Amino acid sequence: MPDIFSRIRRPRAVTATGALLAVALLLACAVAYQAHRAAGAHREATRRLLNDHAAYAAAEFARRAAATLEAGFVTLQHFPTNALEERPASTPLPTAAAFRDAIGWQDYWCQCFDAVQRYFALDLRGGGLDVAGPALDAGTAAWVRREVTAHAAWLARNPAAAQVNTFDRVEGRQHTNSYQLRVQQVTVRVRGSGRAAEALLFTVVFDDQDRPRAAYGLMAPPAAIAAPIFRRVIDRNALLPASVHRGAPNDSLLRVVVTGPGEGEIYRSASGSAAAARATEPLPGAFGWLSARVELRPEAAARLVEGGVPASPLPLLLGLLAATAAVVAVAFLQLRRQHELARLRADFVSGVSHELRTPLTQIRMFSELLLGGRLRTDDERDRSLRLIDREARRLAYLVENVLDFSRAERGTLDVTPEPVRVAPAVEEIVEGFAPVARARGMRIRTQVDGDAAARLDRGAFRQVLLNYLENAVKYGPAGQTLIAGAARHGGAVRVWVDDEGPGVPSAQRERIWAPYYRLNRETDRVVGGSGIGLSVVRGLVARHGGRTWIEDAPGGGARFIAEFPAARVPVDEEKPMPEMAEAGR
């Protein structure tokens, strides 16, 4: 009963430990998931903060760029100071070339119009269009007339849209007194997109009766006009709060991209496309057709946010989770292996105990008969003594098997080979084992080569052949005939035992040499055994420099073979095989 209960408790312990390992793995998964979520929330908060910085910089740039553009375009309104002030309506209008020259020296602070090549003056009463610079084609001239005329007509209907500006009177290059003149603020018209776009900038001047009199303006790509202004804004203004940029120049923290109609790019402060965050803001007021996009540089993220954008911990978490799963799997496999080893050890102890009990019982029984004087004839006493001797030899063989297995496990199994004629050795071992076979209704025949000689440790050779014979008797059918053979093959001598049993499946012919391993059909039958016999055989033969394997027997069943190195010199003297009780090494 205790043994049954222990076998019941053992699987439960394994199941409980396996469940604990599974719970540990699930907890590791939960911790990894929470860490991933926390890291994701941290990254998301960092991205929002960077996006806020980008939005702040975009809004600041748009505001300052619009103000600078407006201040720069005021230059276009300064020209009428001397040109149109208090002139009669019949006085000829100043030319486009005069307008260009006036703009050239007044635009000293931003150089916004250095790249402009076309200036024009349009008489809104006579319709004359004067151009300074490359001539306009018919389509462009018509576009200029249409846009300016339409805007002037709208101003005539809405005179309040034109404000009264105060200008300094300029004589030569000296500023004298001031006066007032109604001049429309600069109007911008754009056609095309991107760097192929063309901008039309003009201002409308009124006469003393608040009627549009003339328009002065210029034509150029938006990038040619705006680039100096945008560069000036970036160089002279901090686009991020002081607590964020910490004195670093804008170009080291961000890029500015300005787009016009159709999302065409007309300005970029620096090359590159990678960005830690982006934000877009349209320019206010009359420059709403322009949009500013600010891109924070990836390398500036660490300066803008303490620690920068945290890297995703997912690869690390997956690696740690995989390592944890591997450790749990290994622990579970080790647990199963330990449980299996414990079971095998228990089976081994049970098998050895059973194997030892049989000869001990026989020895004790016949010893008691002899000591009690219950055997009346000499034949009965001689038979009892032979049985005691046989069982003692068998007991010594079993003990030697266990000792050899223990030595092999510790790596201390040694043999002392010497030249031995194999035929007499086989005959002697078979003769000693024959009573065991006869007791089970079996016969043993020998097929040995009388000239075969091998280098053998006599005690080890006895253990090898006895294990083969014991295995054949134990698992073969009753009434079978065993064959013990030996013959020379090249430079080796092969020793074998044939049985008439069911044989060994090919897939298991290598595994059967492992300690404690038994075929499924053997575990289903009530067959005693320690499970170490064939393992001991392989260890002993390997110490001789030989090998072991299994084949199909010619008459059916299995053939267990052990191959030993052949002796190089003839053997002149024969030594008897050691008794099993003296076979310890």
Phi, psi and omega in degrees: 000315179301322181294321178296315181296323179295323178290331177286321183290327186298310177300324179296320179296318178296317179298317180296317179294319176299321178296320178296320177295320178296319177297320178299319178295318178296320177297319177298320177297317180296317179297317179297320179295315179296320178297320178296318178296317180297316179295322177296318178296321178297314179297320180295319177297320178295318179296319178298319179295317178296321177297322176296317177299317180296319179295321178297314181295321179296317179295319180295318179294316181299317180296312183289324179295319179295318179296320180290320177298316181296318179294322180291324183284345175301334178305326181294338182272348182284336185301321183295355185304306179266335189285322189241351186296121175058032176267139175297156182298334182279350182291134179300144180286148174301149183279168177295326179295320177296320177298316180298317181295320180295319180295323184302317182270339178281336182274052183273343189265334180234350181050042184288335189247021180296328184267002181281132181246348182237123173238150181218158173227127183240121177280113184282352177261315181267342178085003182288137180241114180253132183237132173251115182124196180304139182295150178271141173285169186299319182295318180291319179299319179295321179297318179296312180300315185296314183293315184290317181296317180296319180291322179295322178296321178295321178295324179297327179277340181229069185297339181292343180290338178268125184266158176272118181254145177260126182238156171276138173285132182243121174244115189068245174235023179252132178274125180253246183266180182249159176207170181248145178209136179278115181227132177289138176299163186298133177252142183239133172231141182228138170232151185085184181216160176063213181284351175270359181290156178230130182254142177243116179246128181207161176229145182252132181251139183256158174272187184288352177256019178059037174249139179302128183249318182204163176228136177237137181196190182213165178228137179190160173298140180305324181296324181294327182275318189276333186305312179299324180291315179297320178296322179295319179297316183293320184285330190251000183226140175278118183272349177240156178301150182300325180292344182261310185282335175051042175085358181284142178293155182301319184296336179278348183249331189207167171239147178242128178237127179248128179243151180249207180301143179072018180061020178286136182279127179243350179203140174218127185285333180202156180283168179115156180230340180291139182210142175281333178198154180225150174206144182238139181217126176287149176288142183281167173069218184292351183255026180294347177285353176254143177233137179255128176245124179255130179241117178283132181292141179300322182288345179270355183299322181294331178282323183282328179231131182302120181089350180073188178284118182294139177290152179293127179276006185302313178301318179295316180296319178296320178297315179295321179295318178296319178297318178297316179298321179296317179296317179296318179297316179296318179298319180294318178296320177296322178297315178296320180296317178297319177297318179295319178296320178297319178295317180296320178296318179297316178296322180297313179298318179296317180294315180296319179299318179294318180296320181285329184295323184297305178295325179296321178297317179297314181299315182295318184295311182287332175295318179296323178296318180293314182293329181277357179067028183273348179266116190272328185256161178292326180296319179295319179293318179297319179297319179296320179295321178294321178295319178297318180296318181296315182290330176293319176298317179297320178297317178297321177298316180296317180295319180295324176300313181296319180295318178297320178296317179297318178296320179296320178297324180274353181076024181246015180283116181237150175229159178234087183290148175210159179298127181223134173284123193285322186302306180299324180297317180294316181300317181296317181293318180296318179299319179290332182270346185304319180300326178295318179293317180297326179298339180251014176075029182241158176242156177234129172244157179241144173226090187238147174275115186296339182264355183291132177225143182219162175271109187228148162271118190301315179296318179295320179297319178301315180298319181298308184292321178297322177297318178297315181294316179299318179296318180293319179293320186291321188251358178270167180284155177295143179083004181286163176248121178268147177237121174255120185231164177205137179201156180273137177227101182063236180266020181223164175241127181256133177240134184216164174226124177258139173236176180247026180281192182285353181083181181240125178304144183302323183292342184247007184288343176264323183290337185293345179277352180286149179300140174071356185281136178223147178294155182301322181292336179282325179289335178283338179262155177275085181239122180288168178147150181273341180082013182241357187301307182292328176297320177296319180301310182298321179295317180294317181293322178297324178295336176277354186084020181251195182212162181228148175198178183233139175228172172281133177289147181303324181263016185097156184093203184239148174244118177262124188241140171232130182246129181240153175297137178289150178286140181272345181235149178293152181260120182269328183237144178251131175257141178293150176293140181294148175296152182298329181287343180250014187273006180291143180239000000 
